[in-house]
Amino acid sequence: MHKRFLALIGVALAGMMSVACSPDLPRAVVEARYTSPTSQFITISDGVRLHVRDEGKRDAPVLILAHGSNASLHTWEPWVGQLKDSWRVISFDFPAHGLTGPSKSGVYSGTTYVQVVDDLAQHFKVDRFVLGGNSMGGGVAWRYALAHPEKVAGLILVDAAGYPRDTGKPPLIFRLARAPIVGDVFSRVSTKGMIGSNLRQVMVDDNLVTPEMVQRYHDLLMREGNRQATLTRMRSGPDAPSAYQQIPTITAPTLVIWGEADPWIPFVDAKRFAQEIKGAKLVSYPNIGHLPQEEVALATAKEVDAFLQQVYSKPTP
């Protein structure tokens, strides 16, 4: 019944293509809107032109931040604003996201994204750093900590992906993208209304979902190549689905930050991360959703600052 419903939606959308089809936004147009004075583009593996911001104190210890699915480095702006006076903070857009755009290979797996983080660190000659990630980016962060434990001085997991779901359904946008016909239409139409709906779902306070935020998410998705890359990424099968079984072997000091009202990744996962990673600290916020780095920016940045002070006050093993 559910599959038939999605198929009917697809047929209806296909019939509306002549009026609903939206062209990509040229790369130059989107970059003119959303680069900042600290933006730069570096070339990494697979010829990816990675959008990066390297901010804060040049000689300070480093925090690298990885955003979530369908987001961009802009999600970290509240933290950067609070932390840059004391730390060096590097944020970036994953391939298929933001101003980075699609990769030549069209492969957007967790393993590929772990390599992106490593390429980034090597480019800036950063041998040891604290790595933080939200949602999908959190999943990449703990996978990186498993693959390169010698480089990860500390780990920050913010409503991080990783554990398999026994119940429940993925967010609607993911189900639509994976469905036959519907997903193909999705790759050619504007989804501004759905973007606003998703943001209001994951953030408890609707007032935080401003028209400017919705417009930014929309424009970055419409950046040439990103819609098709997003569809490819969403339709890819799980990458190393049993990797979560290695989480208890993570040795890096870990801070787990979570919104208890997260509708996409449940609070039970936060407790599991904190339980399985030895010595991990869990800080959670009632009535906060999937993006605590934006919803309670000052409080979470304060926790991160204290964690960084603790991590970097200890001698390197």
Protein Blocks (a to p, Z undefined) as FASTA:
>chain_A
ZZmmmmmmmmmmmmmmmmmpccdddfklmmmmmgcfkbccdddehhiacddddedjfkbc
cddddddehiafklmmmmmmmmmmmmccdddddehiajlopafkopacfklmmmmmmmmm
mmnopabdcdddehjlmmmmmmmmmmmmmlmmbdcdehiahiacfedcddfklmmmmpgh
klmmmmmcccklmmmmmmmmmpmblmlmcfklmmmmmmmmmpghjlmmmmmmmmpccehk
llmmmmmmpcbdcdddddfklckbcfklmmmmmmmmghiacdddehiafklmlmmmmlmm
mmmmmmmmmmmmpccZZ
